[in-house]
Amino acid sequence: MQPDIHLNYWAILAAMAASIVLGFLWYGPIFGKAWMKEMGIPADQKPDPKVMRRGVILMVIGSFLTAFVLAHTGEVWRPSVWKAGADGSAAFYGFSTGFWTWIGFYVPLLLGSVAWENKSWKLFGINAAYYFVMLQLVAMILAFWR
């Protein structure tokens, strides 16, 4: 049996935008100074505009890919997609999609940065918390706005 997946591209775009806004806030006014310190970037250093432009473009692409894949991931957990019964609450699918993606994919990559790139545990905490919140935000938007 093949799943009957329907994607809401408006929800994907909204989740993508929410992810970008969260990233600007998280790595700006919320944890920007601590993140820069842990990355070894001087506080008074202004980024090259070309580097910023490339970073924003790559962030938009990454945010779209994350939202697009999470939309699929969240859908395949639903029994209705497989014509196998009624779905549970949207909150369950949102939380589960975000959590299992975070713990299974993001956390291991971040642990690798501590183990092999000599990044600090504080940087791990800043980044891991961001990805957890971001994945929850994106997955909840997608789960509730099908």
Phi and psi in radians as a Rosetta constraint file:
Dihedral C 1 N 2 CA 2 C 2 CIRCULARHARMONIC -1.821 0.35
Dihedral N 2 CA 2 C 2 N 3 CIRCULARHARMONIC 2.437 0.35
Dihedral C 2 N 3 CA 3 C 3 CIRCULARHARMONIC -1.221 0.35
Dihedral N 3 CA 3 C 3 N 4 CIRCULARHARMONIC 2.582 0.35
Dihedral C 3 N 4 CA 4 C 4 CIRCULARHARMONIC -1.800 0.35
Dihedral N 4 CA 4 C 4 N 5 CIRCULARHARMONIC 1.490 0.35
Dihedral C 4 N 5 CA 5 C 5 CIRCULARHARMONIC -1.650 0.35
Dihedral N 5 CA 5 C 5 N 6 CIRCULARHARMONIC 2.227 0.35
Dihedral C 5 N 6 CA 6 C 6 CIRCULARHARMONIC -2.106 0.35
Dihedral N 6 CA 6 C 6 N 7 CIRCULARHARMONIC 2.177 0.35
Dihedral C 6 N 7 CA 7 C 7 CIRCULARHARMONIC -1.782 0.35
Dihedral N 7 CA 7 C 7 N 8 CIRCULARHARMONIC 2.482 0.35
Dihedral C 7 N 8 CA 8 C 8 CIRCULARHARMONIC -1.753 0.35
Dihedral N 8 CA 8 C 8 N 9 CIRCULARHARMONIC 1.782 0.35
Dihedral C 8 N 9 CA 9 C 9 CIRCULARHARMONIC -1.197 0.35
Dihedral N 9 CA 9 C 9 N 10 CIRCULARHARMONIC -0.445 0.35
Dihedral C 9 N 10 CA 10 C 10 CIRCULARHARMONIC -1.163 0.35
Dihedral N 10 CA 10 C 10 N 11 CIRCULARHARMONIC -0.705 0.35
Dihedral C 10 N 11 CA 11 C 11 CIRCULARHARMONIC -1.146 0.35
Dihedral N 11 CA 11 C 11 N 12 CIRCULARHARMONIC -0.686 0.35
Dihedral C 11 N 12 CA 12 C 12 CIRCULARHARMONIC -1.085 0.35
Dihedral N 12 CA 12 C 12 N 13 CIRCULARHARMONIC -0.779 0.35
Dihedral C 12 N 13 CA 13 C 13 CIRCULARHARMONIC -1.147 0.35
Dihedral N 13 CA 13 C 13 N 14 CIRCULARHARMONIC -0.696 0.35
Dihedral C 13 N 14 CA 14 C 14 CIRCULARHARMONIC -1.138 0.35
Dihedral N 14 CA 14 C 14 N 15 CIRCULARHARMONIC -0.735 0.35
Dihedral C 14 N 15 CA 15 C 15 CIRCULARHARMONIC -1.129 0.35
Dihedral N 15 CA 15 C 15 N 16 CIRCULARHARMONIC -0.694 0.35
Dihedral C 15 N 16 CA 16 C 16 CIRCULARHARMONIC -1.064 0.35
Dihedral N 16 CA 16 C 16 N 17 CIRCULARHARMONIC -0.838 0.35
Dihedral C 16 N 17 CA 17 C 17 CIRCULARHARMONIC -1.092 0.35
Dihedral N 17 CA 17 C 17 N 18 CIRCULARHARMONIC -0.733 0.35
Dihedral C 17 N 18 CA 18 C 18 CIRCULARHARMONIC -1.089 0.35
Dihedral N 18 CA 18 C 18 N 19 CIRCULARHARMONIC -0.694 0.35
Dihedral C 18 N 19 CA 19 C 19 CIRCULARHARMONIC -1.085 0.35
Dihedral N 19 CA 19 C 19 N 20 CIRCULARHARMONIC -0.744 0.35
Dihedral C 19 N 20 CA 20 C 20 CIRCULARHARMONIC -1.146 0.35
Dihedral N 20 CA 20 C 20 N 21 CIRCULARHARMONIC -0.797 0.35
Dihedral C 20 N 21 CA 21 C 21 CIRCULARHARMONIC -1.071 0.35
Dihedral N 21 CA 21 C 21 N 22 CIRCULARHARMONIC -0.789 0.35
Dihedral C 21 N 22 CA 22 C 22 CIRCULARHARMONIC -1.035 0.35
Dihedral N 22 CA 22 C 22 N 23 CIRCULARHARMONIC -0.752 0.35
Dihedral C 22 N 23 CA 23 C 23 CIRCULARHARMONIC -1.049 0.35
Dihedral N 23 CA 23 C 23 N 24 CIRCULARHARMONIC -0.784 0.35
Dihedral C 23 N 24 CA 24 C 24 CIRCULARHARMONIC -1.086 0.35
Dihedral N 24 CA 24 C 24 N 25 CIRCULARHARMONIC -0.711 0.35
Dihedral C 24 N 25 CA 25 C 25 CIRCULARHARMONIC -1.222 0.35
Dihedral N 25 CA 25 C 25 N 26 CIRCULARHARMONIC -0.806 0.35
Dihedral C 25 N 26 CA 26 C 26 CIRCULARHARMONIC -1.084 0.35
Dihedral N 26 CA 26 C 26 N 27 CIRCULARHARMONIC -0.864 0.35
Dihedral C 26 N 27 CA 27 C 27 CIRCULARHARMONIC -1.625 0.35
Dihedral N 27 CA 27 C 27 N 28 CIRCULARHARMONIC 0.152 0.35
Dihedral C 27 N 28 CA 28 C 28 CIRCULARHARMONIC -1.941 0.35
Dihedral N 28 CA 28 C 28 N 29 CIRCULARHARMONIC -1.839 0.35
Dihedral C 28 N 29 CA 29 C 29 CIRCULARHARMONIC -1.195 0.35
Dihedral N 29 CA 29 C 29 N 30 CIRCULARHARMONIC -0.454 0.35
Dihedral C 29 N 30 CA 30 C 30 CIRCULARHARMONIC -1.390 0.35
Dihedral N 30 CA 30 C 30 N 31 CIRCULARHARMONIC -1.034 0.35
Dihedral C 30 N 31 CA 31 C 31 CIRCULARHARMONIC -2.187 0.35
Dihedral N 31 CA 31 C 31 N 32 CIRCULARHARMONIC 0.222 0.35
Dihedral C 31 N 32 CA 32 C 32 CIRCULARHARMONIC -0.987 0.35
Dihedral N 32 CA 32 C 32 N 33 CIRCULARHARMONIC -0.808 0.35
Dihedral C 32 N 33 CA 33 C 33 CIRCULARHARMONIC -1.149 0.35
Dihedral N 33 CA 33 C 33 N 34 CIRCULARHARMONIC -0.779 0.35
Dihedral C 33 N 34 CA 34 C 34 CIRCULARHARMONIC -1.132 0.35
Dihedral N 34 CA 34 C 34 N 35 CIRCULARHARMONIC -0.726 0.35
Dihedral C 34 N 35 CA 35 C 35 CIRCULARHARMONIC -1.093 0.35
Dihedral N 35 CA 35 C 35 N 36 CIRCULARHARMONIC -0.799 0.35
Dihedral C 35 N 36 CA 36 C 36 CIRCULARHARMONIC -1.065 0.35
Dihedral N 36 CA 36 C 36 N 37 CIRCULARHARMONIC -0.732 0.35
Dihedral C 36 N 37 CA 37 C 37 CIRCULARHARMONIC -1.063 0.35
Dihedral N 37 CA 37 C 37 N 38 CIRCULARHARMONIC -0.820 0.35
Dihedral C 37 N 38 CA 38 C 38 CIRCULARHARMONIC -1.173 0.35
Dihedral N 38 CA 38 C 38 N 39 CIRCULARHARMONIC -0.486 0.35
Dihedral C 38 N 39 CA 39 C 39 CIRCULARHARMONIC -1.453 0.35
Dihedral N 39 CA 39 C 39 N 40 CIRCULARHARMONIC -0.163 0.35
Dihedral C 39 N 40 CA 40 C 40 CIRCULARHARMONIC 1.377 0.35
Dihedral N 40 CA 40 C 40 N 41 CIRCULARHARMONIC 0.425 0.35
Dihedral C 40 N 41 CA 41 C 41 CIRCULARHARMONIC -1.678 0.35
Dihedral N 41 CA 41 C 41 N 42 CIRCULARHARMONIC 2.165 0.35
Dihedral C 41 N 42 CA 42 C 42 CIRCULARHARMONIC -1.020 0.35
Dihedral N 42 CA 42 C 42 N 43 CIRCULARHARMONIC 2.438 0.35
Dihedral C 42 N 43 CA 43 C 43 CIRCULARHARMONIC -1.075 0.35
Dihedral N 43 CA 43 C 43 N 44 CIRCULARHARMONIC -0.493 0.35
Dihedral C 43 N 44 CA 44 C 44 CIRCULARHARMONIC -1.611 0.35
Dihedral N 44 CA 44 C 44 N 45 CIRCULARHARMONIC 0.027 0.35
Dihedral C 44 N 45 CA 45 C 45 CIRCULARHARMONIC -1.331 0.35
Dihedral N 45 CA 45 C 45 N 46 CIRCULARHARMONIC 2.214 0.35
Dihedral C 45 N 46 CA 46 C 46 CIRCULARHARMONIC -1.737 0.35
Dihedral N 46 CA 46 C 46 N 47 CIRCULARHARMONIC 2.284 0.35
Dihedral C 46 N 47 CA 47 C 47 CIRCULARHARMONIC -1.212 0.35
Dihedral N 47 CA 47 C 47 N 48 CIRCULARHARMONIC 2.601 0.35
Dihedral C 47 N 48 CA 48 C 48 CIRCULARHARMONIC -1.100 0.35
Dihedral N 48 CA 48 C 48 N 49 CIRCULARHARMONIC 2.320 0.35
Dihedral C 48 N 49 CA 49 C 49 CIRCULARHARMONIC -0.975 0.35
Dihedral N 49 CA 49 C 49 N 50 CIRCULARHARMONIC -0.620 0.35
Dihedral C 49 N 50 CA 50 C 50 CIRCULARHARMONIC -1.143 0.35
Dihedral N 50 CA 50 C 50 N 51 CIRCULARHARMONIC -0.703 0.35
Dihedral C 50 N 51 CA 51 C 51 CIRCULARHARMONIC -1.155 0.35
Dihedral N 51 CA 51 C 51 N 52 CIRCULARHARMONIC -0.725 0.35
Dihedral C 51 N 52 CA 52 C 52 CIRCULARHARMONIC -1.116 0.35
Dihedral N 52 CA 52 C 52 N 53 CIRCULARHARMONIC -0.760 0.35
Dihedral C 52 N 53 CA 53 C 53 CIRCULARHARMONIC -1.061 0.35
Dihedral N 53 CA 53 C 53 N 54 CIRCULARHARMONIC -0.810 0.35
Dihedral C 53 N 54 CA 54 C 54 CIRCULARHARMONIC -1.076 0.35
Dihedral N 54 CA 54 C 54 N 55 CIRCULARHARMONIC -0.739 0.35
Dihedral C 54 N 55 CA 55 C 55 CIRCULARHARMONIC -1.076 0.35
Dihedral N 55 CA 55 C 55 N 56 CIRCULARHARMONIC -0.734 0.35
Dihedral C 55 N 56 CA 56 C 56 CIRCULARHARMONIC -1.156 0.35
Dihedral N 56 CA 56 C 56 N 57 CIRCULARHARMONIC -0.758 0.35
Dihedral C 56 N 57 CA 57 C 57 CIRCULARHARMONIC -1.056 0.35
Dihedral N 57 CA 57 C 57 N 58 CIRCULARHARMONIC -0.823 0.35
Dihedral C 57 N 58 CA 58 C 58 CIRCULARHARMONIC -1.157 0.35
Dihedral N 58 CA 58 C 58 N 59 CIRCULARHARMONIC -0.600 0.35
Dihedral C 58 N 59 CA 59 C 59 CIRCULARHARMONIC -1.141 0.35
Dihedral N 59 CA 59 C 59 N 60 CIRCULARHARMONIC -0.716 0.35
Dihedral C 59 N 60 CA 60 C 60 CIRCULARHARMONIC -1.109 0.35
Dihedral N 60 CA 60 C 60 N 61 CIRCULARHARMONIC -0.785 0.35
Dihedral C 60 N 61 CA 61 C 61 CIRCULARHARMONIC -1.082 0.35
Dihedral N 61 CA 61 C 61 N 62 CIRCULARHARMONIC -0.825 0.35
Dihedral C 61 N 62 CA 62 C 62 CIRCULARHARMONIC -1.093 0.35
Dihedral N 62 CA 62 C 62 N 63 CIRCULARHARMONIC -0.697 0.35
Dihedral C 62 N 63 CA 63 C 63 CIRCULARHARMONIC -1.142 0.35
Dihedral N 63 CA 63 C 63 N 64 CIRCULARHARMONIC -0.693 0.35
Dihedral C 63 N 64 CA 64 C 64 CIRCULARHARMONIC -1.117 0.35
Dihedral N 64 CA 64 C 64 N 65 CIRCULARHARMONIC -0.830 0.35
Dihedral C 64 N 65 CA 65 C 65 CIRCULARHARMONIC -1.058 0.35
Dihedral N 65 CA 65 C 65 N 66 CIRCULARHARMONIC -0.727 0.35
Dihedral C 65 N 66 CA 66 C 66 CIRCULARHARMONIC -1.076 0.35
Dihedral N 66 CA 66 C 66 N 67 CIRCULARHARMONIC -0.857 0.35
Dihedral C 66 N 67 CA 67 C 67 CIRCULARHARMONIC -1.128 0.35
Dihedral N 67 CA 67 C 67 N 68 CIRCULARHARMONIC -0.727 0.35
Dihedral C 67 N 68 CA 68 C 68 CIRCULARHARMONIC -1.109 0.35
Dihedral N 68 CA 68 C 68 N 69 CIRCULARHARMONIC -0.797 0.35
Dihedral C 68 N 69 CA 69 C 69 CIRCULARHARMONIC -1.240 0.35
Dihedral N 69 CA 69 C 69 N 70 CIRCULARHARMONIC -0.697 0.35
Dihedral C 69 N 70 CA 70 C 70 CIRCULARHARMONIC -1.127 0.35
Dihedral N 70 CA 70 C 70 N 71 CIRCULARHARMONIC -0.549 0.35
Dihedral C 70 N 71 CA 71 C 71 CIRCULARHARMONIC -1.066 0.35
Dihedral N 71 CA 71 C 71 N 72 CIRCULARHARMONIC -0.760 0.35
Dihedral C 71 N 72 CA 72 C 72 CIRCULARHARMONIC -1.163 0.35
Dihedral N 72 CA 72 C 72 N 73 CIRCULARHARMONIC -0.804 0.35
Dihedral C 72 N 73 CA 73 C 73 CIRCULARHARMONIC -1.046 0.35
Dihedral N 73 CA 73 C 73 N 74 CIRCULARHARMONIC -0.802 0.35
Dihedral C 73 N 74 CA 74 C 74 CIRCULARHARMONIC -1.110 0.35
Dihedral N 74 CA 74 C 74 N 75 CIRCULARHARMONIC -0.613 0.35
Dihedral C 74 N 75 CA 75 C 75 CIRCULARHARMONIC -1.213 0.35
Dihedral N 75 CA 75 C 75 N 76 CIRCULARHARMONIC -0.710 0.35
Dihedral C 75 N 76 CA 76 C 76 CIRCULARHARMONIC -1.220 0.35
Dihedral N 76 CA 76 C 76 N 77 CIRCULARHARMONIC -0.231 0.35
Dihedral C 76 N 77 CA 77 C 77 CIRCULARHARMONIC -1.364 0.35
Dihedral N 77 CA 77 C 77 N 78 CIRCULARHARMONIC -0.292 0.35
Dihedral C 77 N 78 CA 78 C 78 CIRCULARHARMONIC -1.457 0.35
Dihedral N 78 CA 78 C 78 N 79 CIRCULARHARMONIC 2.218 0.35
Dihedral C 78 N 79 CA 79 C 79 CIRCULARHARMONIC -1.022 0.35
Dihedral N 79 CA 79 C 79 N 80 CIRCULARHARMONIC -0.601 0.35
Dihedral C 79 N 80 CA 80 C 80 CIRCULARHARMONIC -1.095 0.35
Dihedral N 80 CA 80 C 80 N 81 CIRCULARHARMONIC -0.528 0.35
Dihedral C 80 N 81 CA 81 C 81 CIRCULARHARMONIC -1.153 0.35
Dihedral N 81 CA 81 C 81 N 82 CIRCULARHARMONIC -0.500 0.35
Dihedral C 81 N 82 CA 82 C 82 CIRCULARHARMONIC -1.728 0.35
Dihedral N 82 CA 82 C 82 N 83 CIRCULARHARMONIC 0.121 0.35
Dihedral C 82 N 83 CA 83 C 83 CIRCULARHARMONIC 0.958 0.35
Dihedral N 83 CA 83 C 83 N 84 CIRCULARHARMONIC 0.780 0.35
Dihedral C 83 N 84 CA 84 C 84 CIRCULARHARMONIC -2.145 0.35
Dihedral N 84 CA 84 C 84 N 85 CIRCULARHARMONIC 0.361 0.35
Dihedral C 84 N 85 CA 85 C 85 CIRCULARHARMONIC 2.295 0.35
Dihedral N 85 CA 85 C 85 N 86 CIRCULARHARMONIC -3.044 0.35
Dihedral C 85 N 86 CA 86 C 86 CIRCULARHARMONIC -1.476 0.35
Dihedral N 86 CA 86 C 86 N 87 CIRCULARHARMONIC 2.650 0.35
Dihedral C 86 N 87 CA 87 C 87 CIRCULARHARMONIC -1.403 0.35
Dihedral N 87 CA 87 C 87 N 88 CIRCULARHARMONIC 2.758 0.35
Dihedral C 87 N 88 CA 88 C 88 CIRCULARHARMONIC -1.456 0.35
Dihedral N 88 CA 88 C 88 N 89 CIRCULARHARMONIC -2.801 0.35
Dihedral C 88 N 89 CA 89 C 89 CIRCULARHARMONIC -1.293 0.35
Dihedral N 89 CA 89 C 89 N 90 CIRCULARHARMONIC 2.618 0.35
Dihedral C 89 N 90 CA 90 C 90 CIRCULARHARMONIC -1.059 0.35
Dihedral N 90 CA 90 C 90 N 91 CIRCULARHARMONIC -0.640 0.35
Dihedral C 90 N 91 CA 91 C 91 CIRCULARHARMONIC -1.050 0.35
Dihedral N 91 CA 91 C 91 N 92 CIRCULARHARMONIC -0.680 0.35
Dihedral C 91 N 92 CA 92 C 92 CIRCULARHARMONIC -1.085 0.35
Dihedral N 92 CA 92 C 92 N 93 CIRCULARHARMONIC -0.812 0.35
Dihedral C 92 N 93 CA 93 C 93 CIRCULARHARMONIC -1.204 0.35
Dihedral N 93 CA 93 C 93 N 94 CIRCULARHARMONIC -0.666 0.35
Dihedral C 93 N 94 CA 94 C 94 CIRCULARHARMONIC -1.107 0.35
Dihedral N 94 CA 94 C 94 N 95 CIRCULARHARMONIC -0.883 0.35
Dihedral C 94 N 95 CA 95 C 95 CIRCULARHARMONIC -1.089 0.35
Dihedral N 95 CA 95 C 95 N 96 CIRCULARHARMONIC -0.836 0.35
Dihedral C 95 N 96 CA 96 C 96 CIRCULARHARMONIC -1.063 0.35
Dihedral N 96 CA 96 C 96 N 97 CIRCULARHARMONIC -0.786 0.35
Dihedral C 96 N 97 CA 97 C 97 CIRCULARHARMONIC -1.058 0.35
Dihedral N 97 CA 97 C 97 N 98 CIRCULARHARMONIC -0.839 0.35
Dihedral C 97 N 98 CA 98 C 98 CIRCULARHARMONIC -1.147 0.35
Dihedral N 98 CA 98 C 98 N 99 CIRCULARHARMONIC -0.790 0.35
Dihedral C 98 N 99 CA 99 C 99 CIRCULARHARMONIC -1.134 0.35
Dihedral N 99 CA 99 C 99 N 100 CIRCULARHARMONIC -0.885 0.35
Dihedral C 99 N 100 CA 100 C 100 CIRCULARHARMONIC -1.196 0.35
Dihedral N 100 CA 100 C 100 N 101 CIRCULARHARMONIC -0.550 0.35
Dihedral C 100 N 101 CA 101 C 101 CIRCULARHARMONIC -1.162 0.35
Dihedral N 101 CA 101 C 101 N 102 CIRCULARHARMONIC -0.756 0.35
Dihedral C 101 N 102 CA 102 C 102 CIRCULARHARMONIC -1.105 0.35
Dihedral N 102 CA 102 C 102 N 103 CIRCULARHARMONIC -0.928 0.35
Dihedral C 102 N 103 CA 103 C 103 CIRCULARHARMONIC -1.216 0.35
Dihedral N 103 CA 103 C 103 N 104 CIRCULARHARMONIC -0.533 0.35
Dihedral C 103 N 104 CA 104 C 104 CIRCULARHARMONIC -1.590 0.35
Dihedral N 104 CA 104 C 104 N 105 CIRCULARHARMONIC -0.422 0.35
Dihedral C 104 N 105 CA 105 C 105 CIRCULARHARMONIC -2.107 0.35
Dihedral N 105 CA 105 C 105 N 106 CIRCULARHARMONIC -0.858 0.35
Dihedral C 105 N 106 CA 106 C 106 CIRCULARHARMONIC -1.313 0.35
Dihedral N 106 CA 106 C 106 N 107 CIRCULARHARMONIC -0.835 0.35
Dihedral C 106 N 107 CA 107 C 107 CIRCULARHARMONIC -1.045 0.35
Dihedral N 107 CA 107 C 107 N 108 CIRCULARHARMONIC -0.817 0.35
Dihedral C 107 N 108 CA 108 C 108 CIRCULARHARMONIC -1.037 0.35
Dihedral N 108 CA 108 C 108 N 109 CIRCULARHARMONIC -0.675 0.35
Dihedral C 108 N 109 CA 109 C 109 CIRCULARHARMONIC -1.123 0.35
Dihedral N 109 CA 109 C 109 N 110 CIRCULARHARMONIC -0.739 0.35
Dihedral C 109 N 110 CA 110 C 110 CIRCULARHARMONIC -1.189 0.35
Dihedral N 110 CA 110 C 110 N 111 CIRCULARHARMONIC -0.618 0.35
Dihedral C 110 N 111 CA 111 C 111 CIRCULARHARMONIC -1.106 0.35
Dihedral N 111 CA 111 C 111 N 112 CIRCULARHARMONIC -0.636 0.35
Dihedral C 111 N 112 CA 112 C 112 CIRCULARHARMONIC -1.076 0.35
Dihedral N 112 CA 112 C 112 N 113 CIRCULARHARMONIC -0.624 0.35
Dihedral C 112 N 113 CA 113 C 113 CIRCULARHARMONIC -1.189 0.35
Dihedral N 113 CA 113 C 113 N 114 CIRCULARHARMONIC -0.537 0.35
Dihedral C 113 N 114 CA 114 C 114 CIRCULARHARMONIC -1.292 0.35
Dihedral N 114 CA 114 C 114 N 115 CIRCULARHARMONIC -0.774 0.35
Dihedral C 114 N 115 CA 115 C 115 CIRCULARHARMONIC -1.235 0.35
Dihedral N 115 CA 115 C 115 N 116 CIRCULARHARMONIC -0.731 0.35
Dihedral C 115 N 116 CA 116 C 116 CIRCULARHARMONIC -1.966 0.35
Dihedral N 116 CA 116 C 116 N 117 CIRCULARHARMONIC -0.322 0.35
Dihedral C 116 N 117 CA 117 C 117 CIRCULARHARMONIC -1.931 0.35
Dihedral N 117 CA 117 C 117 N 118 CIRCULARHARMONIC 0.079 0.35
Dihedral C 117 N 118 CA 118 C 118 CIRCULARHARMONIC 1.041 0.35
Dihedral N 118 CA 118 C 118 N 119 CIRCULARHARMONIC 0.555 0.35
Dihedral C 118 N 119 CA 119 C 119 CIRCULARHARMONIC -1.367 0.35
Dihedral N 119 CA 119 C 119 N 120 CIRCULARHARMONIC 2.657 0.35
Dihedral C 119 N 120 CA 120 C 120 CIRCULARHARMONIC -1.368 0.35
Dihedral N 120 CA 120 C 120 N 121 CIRCULARHARMONIC 2.798 0.35
Dihedral C 120 N 121 CA 121 C 121 CIRCULARHARMONIC -1.177 0.35
Dihedral N 121 CA 121 C 121 N 122 CIRCULARHARMONIC -0.520 0.35
Dihedral C 121 N 122 CA 122 C 122 CIRCULARHARMONIC -1.131 0.35
Dihedral N 122 CA 122 C 122 N 123 CIRCULARHARMONIC -0.759 0.35
Dihedral C 122 N 123 CA 123 C 123 CIRCULARHARMONIC -1.117 0.35
Dihedral N 123 CA 123 C 123 N 124 CIRCULARHARMONIC -0.719 0.35
Dihedral C 123 N 124 CA 124 C 124 CIRCULARHARMONIC -0.958 0.35
Dihedral N 124 CA 124 C 124 N 125 CIRCULARHARMONIC -0.816 0.35
Dihedral C 124 N 125 CA 125 C 125 CIRCULARHARMONIC -1.097 0.35
Dihedral N 125 CA 125 C 125 N 126 CIRCULARHARMONIC -0.765 0.35
Dihedral C 125 N 126 CA 126 C 126 CIRCULARHARMONIC -1.069 0.35
Dihedral N 126 CA 126 C 126 N 127 CIRCULARHARMONIC -0.844 0.35
Dihedral C 126 N 127 CA 127 C 127 CIRCULARHARMONIC -1.237 0.35
Dihedral N 127 CA 127 C 127 N 128 CIRCULARHARMONIC -0.749 0.35
Dihedral C 127 N 128 CA 128 C 128 CIRCULARHARMONIC -1.104 0.35
Dihedral N 128 CA 128 C 128 N 129 CIRCULARHARMONIC -0.739 0.35
Dihedral C 128 N 129 CA 129 C 129 CIRCULARHARMONIC -1.132 0.35
Dihedral N 129 CA 129 C 129 N 130 CIRCULARHARMONIC -0.726 0.35
Dihedral C 129 N 130 CA 130 C 130 CIRCULARHARMONIC -1.015 0.35
Dihedral N 130 CA 130 C 130 N 131 CIRCULARHARMONIC -0.883 0.35
Dihedral C 130 N 131 CA 131 C 131 CIRCULARHARMONIC -1.116 0.35
Dihedral N 131 CA 131 C 131 N 132 CIRCULARHARMONIC -0.616 0.35
Dihedral C 131 N 132 CA 132 C 132 CIRCULARHARMONIC -1.107 0.35
Dihedral N 132 CA 132 C 132 N 133 CIRCULARHARMONIC -0.874 0.35
Dihedral C 132 N 133 CA 133 C 133 CIRCULARHARMONIC -1.111 0.35
Dihedral N 133 CA 133 C 133 N 134 CIRCULARHARMONIC -0.771 0.35
Dihedral C 133 N 134 CA 134 C 134 CIRCULARHARMONIC -1.077 0.35
Dihedral N 134 CA 134 C 134 N 135 CIRCULARHARMONIC -0.807 0.35
Dihedral C 134 N 135 CA 135 C 135 CIRCULARHARMONIC -1.146 0.35
Dihedral N 135 CA 135 C 135 N 136 CIRCULARHARMONIC -0.637 0.35
Dihedral C 135 N 136 CA 136 C 136 CIRCULARHARMONIC -1.140 0.35
Dihedral N 136 CA 136 C 136 N 137 CIRCULARHARMONIC -0.781 0.35
Dihedral C 136 N 137 CA 137 C 137 CIRCULARHARMONIC -1.045 0.35
Dihedral N 137 CA 137 C 137 N 138 CIRCULARHARMONIC -0.890 0.35
Dihedral C 137 N 138 CA 138 C 138 CIRCULARHARMONIC -1.106 0.35
Dihedral N 138 CA 138 C 138 N 139 CIRCULARHARMONIC -0.845 0.35
Dihedral C 138 N 139 CA 139 C 139 CIRCULARHARMONIC -1.131 0.35
Dihedral N 139 CA 139 C 139 N 140 CIRCULARHARMONIC -0.632 0.35
Dihedral C 139 N 140 CA 140 C 140 CIRCULARHARMONIC -1.195 0.35
Dihedral N 140 CA 140 C 140 N 141 CIRCULARHARMONIC -0.736 0.35
Dihedral C 140 N 141 CA 141 C 141 CIRCULARHARMONIC -1.021 0.35
Dihedral N 141 CA 141 C 141 N 142 CIRCULARHARMONIC -0.807 0.35
Dihedral C 141 N 142 CA 142 C 142 CIRCULARHARMONIC -1.180 0.35
Dihedral N 142 CA 142 C 142 N 143 CIRCULARHARMONIC -0.640 0.35
Dihedral C 142 N 143 CA 143 C 143 CIRCULARHARMONIC -1.243 0.35
Dihedral N 143 CA 143 C 143 N 144 CIRCULARHARMONIC -0.667 0.35
Dihedral C 143 N 144 CA 144 C 144 CIRCULARHARMONIC -1.491 0.35
Dihedral N 144 CA 144 C 144 N 145 CIRCULARHARMONIC -0.440 0.35
Dihedral C 144 N 145 CA 145 C 145 CIRCULARHARMONIC -1.996 0.35
Dihedral N 145 CA 145 C 145 N 146 CIRCULARHARMONIC 1.276 0.35
